[in-house]
Amino acid sequence: MTTMYSTSRRFSRRAASALAPLVATVLALWATATPAQDGPQLALQRVELTAGMHRIDAQVAQTPQERQTGLMYRQEMPAHEGMLFIFDQPGVQCFWMKNTLLPLTAAFVADDGTIVNLADMKPQTTDSHCSARPVRYVLEMNQGWFGKKGIKAGFRLGGTPFSRH
């Protein structure tokens, strides 16, 4: 019995030593291939916006990396939340939905908070959805949110970002 235990124990140590680098490599590959659900978004600044009597808790994507990641890989987003993309200069902004799992609506917003146009976007597509004219802001919400609230192009959003210009 003792011999079997020590042989088994030696095998376990030997096997563990041999497998350790393989396990570490597999875990490292898995971590890079499987994006975190909330990834870098958890660290994003938030801003409160208003759409008439409706409050929006928006995460702010302002750096190139934050804007590039956006809402990718998220499996859900609370109804009153969204993501506000802020660009340095107004321009024709175009968005796509590669690696984005949620159906979203993008509101392309002028400096004063006026919605220039809205675009419904299908998950995991590379179709471009662009602003009708140059804008600095894009607000992404769950698809249907704007429609349910009766918010259309021409509606003016409120909040700190829009009062700066």
Protein Blocks (a to p, Z undefined) as FASTA:
>chain_A
ZZmmmmmmmmmmmmmmmmmmmmmmmmmmmmmmmccfklmmlmpccddddehjaccddddd
fbfklmmnmmghiabdcfkbccddddfbdcdddddfehiabdcddddddfkopafbdcdd
dehiabdcddfbdcfbdcdddehklmmnopaehiacedjklmmZZ
